[in-house]
Amino acid sequence: MFLGAILLVSGLSYVSKLGFYADDWAFLGGRHGAKDHSLVGLFKSLGPTVQNILDVRPGQTIYQVLTYYCFGLHPLPYHVSNTLVLALVAVFFYMSLRELRLPHYVVLVVPLIYELLPHYATDRFWLAAHQAALSQALFFFGLYTALIALRCGGVTSIFLKIVSVLSFGVALLFYEVILGLLPLLVLLIGYAIYGRSRRDGIKQLRSIGAAFAYVAVAVVFLGAVLHYKMRMTDRVVSPLHSPLSMHIGEVAWTAAKLTIKFNLLHYGIGLPRVAFELYRFSGLDVLSVITAIVILVSVVVYLNWSLRECGDAQVGTNGALFLIVAGLSLFLIDYVPFFLLKSDFSYDGDSNRVTIAAAIGAACVLAGGVKLLVITIVRTRFQLVAVCGAVAAICALNFICIACFANCWARAYVQQRGIVTEVRANLYLPPGSTVLLDGFCRYVGPAPVLQNSHDATGALQIAYNDDALQADVVSPDLEIENGTIRTEAFGIERKYVYGDKLWLYDVKRMIAIQLVNSQVTTDYFERINPDKNSGCPPGREGIGSPIK
């Protein structure tokens, strides 16, 4: 209850300010332009075949269609729903750890830190990343039902095991973030069986046999799900052919270095500095400051009461060290697959959406680090108060980071809507036209305003009610060729032919130019925007622009 309440309170300060971003507009534009807005019609608008409709993440596709059918173009209910899902993630995480009968400090503190981590901040703000939270919620639900099944018998146990395996499979069909957690699943089930065998005297052979059968079924089913996903994508590459490295050892070493930097340096000992820099960049409104104080005080009071009630002597130096090592290992194991999927790494850009599962390890590192530090330097009689204060400070600082990121995303949405409104009011576009947008910064820190054809096209198609309209954004990657203008985003190249239907609109100067040939285009950029970046900080897809 407490964990869910803290997560919901943290979302109150920013959820109403969020909107749609980047790939959201590509999806929304396609559904808005559908001829049939019934539920069946929306699914048909995805493509003519089942393969087009389901794609590599059918869970995400189904979720987005259902939410669009319910909520349309109103962003608030999307983000409220996602906040509720994130609360469920924390609750199922807590219930799973409690079912494992781990020390109360671990059961309570690790999920508490986890739910407020900025490591996966994008999953809180971006509709196209909401499937990551759903995948994580389903993983913890599956883990919890699997653990409950171990202490049930007969038909109930079989039913819960089936529910568990299906939950893991659906989680993978939403997003592959839980891939690295699947080996952990086997270890946790083995730990639970071992613990129950020692406590209750259950025959170990029968327990091991039932667990082996469960794991075998799960491996076959999840293997089939992964086989389907691999057939539906070209993003999986052999480590030997990965552009990031020439050898699997280099992939592992790169992931290990980033694990250390992410958990021990950037969001570890560097957390106060990061929170201060974010505050200087984006600031905090009054509601966010009040929320941070409420979180700080609530965590101190509740932890002090809860750990006193349950006893806090269960995690000593060895336990704290184990938490740190296990956390770093978990983060590393879960993150390696994303190097093989050609994913970018980012502390704060939208690429950090893949970190939601690996962040479990980050929470373990912080919980173990706090405990180890307090045991080492604080007298025994003051250790409980020191632990509560340190954990509360971490939670408050994490929330400040999240709130500052949220301000970036909120400002980006305001700017984006201002641009679309201005273009619609000032530029008449005949049906089927193409417009290139210039004269604004594509990013507010990690948050995209309008960054490429994916979002620009969808947003303007809706504004003009023209599903044949095309749009793109001027960036340093734009190249002027004799017969066309070429842009590139996420490795996808687009070419726009000069003519009376190709326009450029400068948002800053409120001028529109018809790009009829390369000379007109060259003259514009030489006079107005020679670096094709409008004097903005450098930025790129998946990363955003620097926070300075």
N, C-alpha and C positions, 0 to 999 in steps of 0.2 A: 504493500500500500504506500509506504513512504517513498520507495523508489519511483513508482509511477507518478506520485504527486510532484516530486522534484522535477521529473522530466517535463510534465505538463506545465508547471510553473515557469520553467526555463523557456518554453516555447511561447508563452503569453506575450513576451516583450517584442517579438519579431514576426510571428506567424502572419499577422494581418497585413504586413508590409510587403510580403513576397509576391512574386508574379510568375510569369512564364519566361523561359530563357532557352536560347540555343535550340537544341533538337526538339524541345517542346513545340516550337512554332511549326516545324516541319510536320509533326504529327497532327497538330491542331488544324493547320491549313488544309491538309488532306481530308480530314474528317469534316471540316466546315464546308468543303467543296463537294462533298458527297451528294448525289442526287436524292438518295433515300436516307433519311436520318433516323429510321428505325434501327433497332439493335442489329438485326440481320443485315440491313443496308450498310451500316457502319463497318461491319466485318467484311462485307463484300468490297467496300471501297479500298481495302488494303491490297487487293490483287485478285486476279482471276483464278488462282489455284490455292489449294490448301497450303502448299509450301510457302507461297507469298504471304498468306495470312499468318501462319504460325511463326515462321522465321526461326532464328536460332534461340530466341527467348520467348517461347509462346506464353509463358506466365505473364511476362511484362506486357505483351501485346494484348492479351485478354483483359488484364487489369486496366490498361490505358483506355481501351474501347469502353469498358463498363463505366469507368469514372467519367469519361467524356459524355457518355449517354446520360449520366446522372447530373453532372455539374456544368457541362458545356464550357463556356469561356470565362467562367468565374474562378479565379485562382484560389480564393480562401478555402473552400471545402476540400480541395486537393491537399492543401498543406495541413489543414486540421486533421484529415485522415492519416496523413503520414506521421504527424506528431503522436497520434494515438498508437500507431504501429510501433514507433520507437519506444513508447512506454511499455508496450507488450514485450518488446525485445528485452528490456531490463528486467521485467517481472519474470519471464520464462527463464532468463539467465539465472536469476536468484533462486528460483524454485529448483532448477537443475542442480545447482551447487548444494542446496540444502538437502536434496534427495541423496546426494553423494556423501552426506554427513561429514563435510569438511569443517574445519574450525570456523566458528562464527565470524571471526574477523575476515576470513577469506570470503565467506558466503555473503556478507553484507558489503564490505568495503570494495571488493573488486567490481561487482555490478554498479555500485554507486559511482565510482570513478569512471567506469566504462561509459555510462549513459551520458556523461557530460564531456567526453573527450572531443577536442577539435580536430582530431586526426582524420575523421570522416565527415567533416562539416558539410561538404557538398550534399550529402544524402539528406540533410535537413532542409535544404533550400530549393532543390532542383527536381521538378517533376520527373524528368527522364532518368533520375537516379533513385526514385522511390522504390524501384524493384529490389535494390540492395537491402533496404530495411525489411521489406517483405521476405526476402530470402533468409535474412538473419533470424527473423521472428519464427519462420517455419523450421529452421535448423534447431533452435532452442526448444520449440514445441516438440519436435521429433525426439530430441535428446531426453526431454522430460518424460514423454510417454514411454520411451524405451526403458528408462530407469524405473518407472512405476510398474511396468510389465514384469520386471525381475522379481518384484515382491508380491505379485499376484499369481494366481494359478488358473489352470484350465482354460476355458474359452475366453475369459477376460484378458488373460496374458497374451493369447494369440491375437486377439483383436487389437490390443494396444501395440503389439509389435508390427502388425500390418499398417496401422495408422502411422507409426513412427517411420517405417520405410517409405511410405507414400509421402510423408512430410519432407523427408530428405530429397526425394526425387523431384517434388514440386519446387522445393527451394532451388535446386539446380536449374530447373526450367525457368525460374524467374531471373536468376543471375548466378554466375559461377564463382562468386566470392567465397562460398563455403568450401570450395574444393580442397583447400589445405587443411580444413578442419576434420575431414572425413577420417584420416588416420587416427586423429585424437579420439574420435568416437569409439574406436575399438579399445583403446587404452582405458577410457572412462568406464566402459561397460565391464571390462576385465577387472578394474579396480572395485567397482560396485559389487561384482560377484564375489571377489575375494573378501571384501569387508563383510558381506552378509554371511558368507560361509564361516567366518571366524566368530561372528556375533551370535548367529542363530543355529549353528550346527547343521546347516543344510549340507546334504551330500554333495561334495565338490564335483564329483564325476557327472552327476545329473545336471548341475548348474553349468558346467563347462560345455557339456554336450548341447544343451539348449542354446547357449550363447553362440556356439560354433554354427549351429543351424541358422540362427538369426543373422549372424554376420555373413554367412554364405549367401543367403537369400538377398541381403542388402547389397552385397558386392555385385551379384548378377544383375539386379534391377538397376542399380546406380550406374553400373558399367554400360548397360543398354542406353540409359539416358545420356551419358557422356558420349557414347558412340553417335547418337543422333545429333548432338550438338556439334561434334567435330565434323560431321558430314555437311552440316548447314553453314559452316564458316570457313574462310580461308585465312583466319588470323592465327591459327595454331601453327607454329613453326618449330622445327627441330632446333635444339640448343646449338647444334653445330652450324646451323645456317642462320641463326638469329643475327640481325643487324647490330644487336647490342654487344655481341661478343663472338669469339671464334671457338669457344670451348665451354663446356658445362661448368668447369671450375671457375671461369671468369664470371659467369652468370651468378653462381653461388657467392663468389667473393664480393661482387657488386651489391648483391642483395644483403649480405652481411654488413657491409659498410653503411648502407642506407638504414639498416635496422638499428645500428648503434647511433647514428646521427639523429634519426627520427625520435627514438625513445629515450636515449640518455642525454643527448645534447639539446636538440631543438625544443622538444616538448618535455624534456626532463629537467636538468639543471638550468636550461635556458628558458623555461616557461615564464618566469616573471618578466624577463627581457622581451620575449615575444608578445606577451600580453600588453606591455607598455608601448611597444612599437605599433601594435594594432590600434591601441587607443589613440595614439598620436595621429595615425593615418585616417581613421574613420570616426573616432569619437564614440561616446555613449550617450544616449538620451536618458532622461530622468528615470523612466520606467526600467531601463536596463540596470541602472545603478541600484535602484531599490531592489530589483530581483536578485542581483549579486549579493546584496546584504542579507536578504531573506534566506538565500541558499547557504551562505556562510553560517549564519546563526542557527538555522534549522539543522544543518549537518552536525555542528558542534553539540547541540543539545541532544539530538536523537542518538548520535553515536555514543556519547557519554553514558546515556541511560541504557542503551541496548548492550553495549560491551560490558558494562558493570553487571547487568542482569545475567548475562550468559557466561561471564568470565572471560578475561582476555589473555590468560596465561597460556593459551593453546598454541600460539605462534611465537617461537623463539628465534634465535639467530639462524639456526639451520633452516627453519621453515621460511624465514624471510629470504635467505639466499636461494632456496629452492624456487620461490615465487619469481625472483628476478631471472634466474637462469631459464626456468620453464617459460616465462613470458617472452624473453628474447628469442628462444627457440621457436615458440609458436608463431611469433610475428614473422620470423624468417621463413619458416616452412610455408605459411599461408601466402606470403608475398611472392615467392619464387615463380609460381605459375603465371603471374601477370607479366613477368619479363618475357616469358615464352609466348604470351599473347600480344606482344608488341605494345604494351601499355606504357604511357608516360608515368613518371614519378613526380609527385607534387606534394609539398607540405600543405598548401592552402588552395590551389587551383582545383578545377572540377575533376581532375584526374584522381584526386584523393578519395573519390567515391568508392574505389575498390578496396579501401583500407578498413572497412567496417568490421570485417571478420578478423583480420590481423590485429586490430586494435584491442581485442581481448588480451593479447599478449602485452600490449602497452599498459593496460590497466593492471595486470599482474606485476609488471615491473615497478610501477609507481606505488602500488600497495606494499610490495616487498621492500622497496627502497625506503619508504617512510618508516616501516617497522624496524628495519635494520639500523637506520640513522638514529631513531629514538632510543633503541636498546643500547646503542654504542655511546651516546653522549648525554643521556638524561637519566637522572636518578630514578630508581624503581618506583618510588612513591608518586612521582610526577609523570610517569610514562603514559598513563592512560589519557590524561589531559593533553599531553604533547601530541599523541597520536591523533586524537580527535581534532585538535587545532590544525595540525599539518594536513590531514585529509580534507578538512573543511576549506583550508586555504587553496589546496589544489583544485577542489571543485569550483570554488569561486573564480579562480584564475582561468580555469578551463571555460567557464561560462562567459567570462569577459571576452575571451578569444572568439567564442561562438557568436556573441552579440555583436562584436566588431565586424566579423565576417558577414553577419546578417545585414548590418548597415550598408556594407558594400553592395550586397545583392539587392537590397531595397533601393538604393540610389541608382543602381544600374537599371532597375525596372522603370523607375520614374523617367530617367533619360530616354530609355527605349520607347516608352509610350509617347513622350514628347516628340521624338524624331518621327515616329509613324504618323502621329497626328499632323505634324507640320508638313510632311511630304504629301499626305492626302489632301490637305487644304490648299497647298500652293502649286501642286503639279498635276495637270490633267494627263493621264496616260491612256491612250487608246487600248482596247482589249488586245492582249497578247504582247504587250510591250515588255521591255527589259530596262531596269533602272539600276545604276550603280550609285551607292550612297557614299558620300565623302564629307569631310569637315567635322568629324567628331572622334572621340577616343572610343575604341572598341571595347575597352575593359575599364571597370572600376576596381582596381586591385585584382582579386581572383575572379570577380564576377563579370560575365559577358553582358555587354549592352546589345549590340548587334555585331556579330563577328564574321559571318560568311553567308553563303547562299542558303544554308539550311534554315537559319532563323529569319533572315531578311525576306526571303521568298514567302514563307508561311505567314509572317506578320502582315506583309503588304497584300497578299492574296485575300486575306480576311478583310483588311481595311478597304480594299477596292472591290471586294466581292467578285474577283476575277481569278479563277483557278488556272488560267493560262498565263498569267503575269509571272515574270521571272525577276529576281532581284539579287544583288550581291553587294559586297562591301569592299571599298578600296582598302588595300593593305600593301605593305612593302613587297609582298609576293606577286602583286599584279604586274603583268608584262604587256607592253604595247607592241603589237605585231602589225604587219602591213595590212592584213585583211581582218584581223580580230583582236580582241582584248582577251588575255588569258589570265585566269585566277586559279588558285589551288588551295584546298583546305582538306586536311586529314588524308593527304595523298590523292585526292580526287581532283582532276583537272577539269575546268570548264572554260569554254571559249564562246565569246559573244561577237557576232558579226556586226560590223558598222552598218548604219542605215537609219532611216527615219523613225524606227521603233526602238533604238538604243539611246537611252538618256543617262546623264549623270546629274545628280542633285547634290549640291553643296549645302549641308545643313547649317553650317556656321554662317555662311554668307547669304543663304536663302536664294541661291541662283540655280537655274536649270540649264543644262547645255545638251543639245542634240549631237551625239557622237556619230557623224556621218562618214568620217575617215580618220586615219591615223594622225594626220597633221593637226586637226582640231583637238584631238585627245592629247597629243604631245604638247601643244601650246598651253593647254589648261594646266597640266601637271608641272611644266617648267615655270609657269607664272605663279600658281596657287599652292601647289603641294608637291614640291620636288622630291621629298623623301617618301611620299605616298603614305605617310603616317600621321599627318596633321599635327606634327609637333608633340605627339603623345609619347609617354613612356613605351619602350618596346614591350610587345606582348605576343603570345601565340596560343593557339587552341589547346585546351587542356591544362594550361598553366596560368593564363591571365597575364597581368602586368605586375611589376615589382611593387611591394608595399614599402614605401619610403616616406 
